[in-house]
Structures are given as structure tokens and as C-alpha cells.
Amino acid sequence: MILPAKLLRTALLTTALAAVCTIGASAASLGVGTVEADALRLREEAGTEATILATAAKGDAVVILEDAGNGWYKVDYRSVEGYMSGEYLTVSEKADVAIGYGLVQTDGSTLNMRSGPGTGYDKVAALSNGAVVTIVGIDSGWYKINTSGGLSGYVSSDYMVTCKDSAGSRGDDTVAAAATSLGQQVADYAKQYLGVPYVYGGNGPNSFDCSGFTSYVYRHFGYTINRTASTQLSNGVSVSKSELQPGDLVFFKYNTSKAASHVGIYIGSGEFIHASTNTYTVKIDNLTYGHYNNVYVGARRIL
């Protein structure tokens, strides 16, 4: 069942950093990897049959977390942890590269920022726990960073987690950022099933019907929603068409007495992805004009 709104908000408050920042890895960064293939998939496990989490483009940088063996690395790509084949990565212990934002996490109240990559270098500043900085390089397990105050230096990657944006861990803004970030992950994950056949009653991953597709995608992120389009209309909270965000469920009604007869996932820019009975595949359509605009009946926000 979907969490009630109050419980969901509490859950988001306690897990907001997990959605905005990568929390799972306790190992220090080993270096940086540069993608050499035109497209390199980030997978849930170290193997070509594992679930695809994201796709990196040629020239993208990933943080190397550990050597997973058999030619695979555990990496952090844009704050998502997974595995990439080392065959298509150039790995270096040192590189000046824009990685994104970092959040200070230390057992103490402050973290020393130093002039070089090691404890023997002079202390430049003391960063408070929860401070957000910009990561601009890696050197032998240390992050090269810039602060919002204009300081530059190095901190141990043992006490830093990467973040998708600069929201950090600050109150309601973090909850909003976490929900938005997770919604985009839902939309991105759904896109990997483009072209999969529509089959009535299909629950995935080799075939779907419309509600089988939406429930399958959300189940991947730990959410159990109802199985049919009409009953999914009771999940989550209502959201207006003008306020749609990636990850929202969008509903349509054809010639039926039911509240809804079709459902998809909004992906942004007026588009949604769904298991379509028009082409009998998972595809992307526009809901701001034409057929789907005419039969649109509402949307629900699950996250």
C-alpha cells in the first residue's frame, strides 16, 4: 500500500539525503573514470544482465568506489551508485574534473579542508557537518573542492558524499528536492523499456499492459501501487495538470464507466511514457494536445 501523506512526508524527511545524495558507500574514492564508449550503462550489479540504472555518455566522469573484480568497477555516476565495465573506462587516481556537489558528513562537528591531498598539508578551513561544496577533482582518495565562500582545497573522500544539487540537507527544500530527484529517476528508469510489447495482463519485464507497466516501474523503487488504472487513481495525492512533475502518474478515460481506463508516467515537457494499445509497445506520447489531451482525466503524485 502507498504510505499516507503524513507518513510519506516523514519518510522523505528521514531519507531525503538518500534521494538527493549518495549515502550508501562508506569506502573512499579510489579515483575517477572517464567513459570512452559512446554510451556506457550503469548497472545494479556487476554483470551485463543486471538492471540498467543509467547510461553515461562518452567523456562523462564517474567516481571509482571499488574494484568489483572480473573487469567491473563499483562507481558513483551523478550520485547514483552502480557498476560499470572497466573495459570502457579510463581510470586515474588524479584528475581535475567537474563531479558535482558534495555534502560533508563527519562524526565530529567539522572537517578540515587542506591545501593539498593529505593530512600533512596546511589547514585552509574547517567545514561544518552538512556543508555543501563543489567537487572539481580527485587526487589519491581526496576530493578537490571549492566552497561557496570562494575557498579552494582538499578534503578526504571518507567524509564526503556526492549530491545531485546544492540543496544539501536543509528542511523542506530538501524534501522537495528529494521528491523531484526521485521522480526524475522514475521517469528515466521507465524509458529503458521503450519498445517492449504491450500484452494485456503483462506485468513485465518482457511485456506490459498500461497499469502493469506503471506498477512494475514503481515497484523497482520500493513502492507498491494498485494493479489497474482505475484503482491506481486512488493512490498518492492529486496534482493539477499545470503542476505535473516527472514521475507523476497520468490518467485517461475512454468509453467506460470506470474512473480511468489508461495510465502512464509523466516524463516532463508535456510528454508521458506508457504501454500503448495504439502501437502495442511502450512509447512516449504528448498529453498537451490531440487525442490524449482530450481523454485526460487527472494525475496522482506517488512520491
Secondary structure by P-SEA (a helix, b strand, c coil): ccccaaaaaaaaaaaaaaaaccccccccccbbbbbccccccccccccccccccccccccbbbbbccccccccccccccccccccccccccccccccccccbbbbbbcccbbbbcccccccccccccccccbbbbbccccccccccccccccccccccccbbbbccccccccaaaaaaaaaaaaaaaaaaaaccccccccccccccccccaaaaaaaaaaaaccccccccccccccccccccccccccbbbbbbccccccccbbbbbcccccccccccccccccccccccccccccccbbbbcc
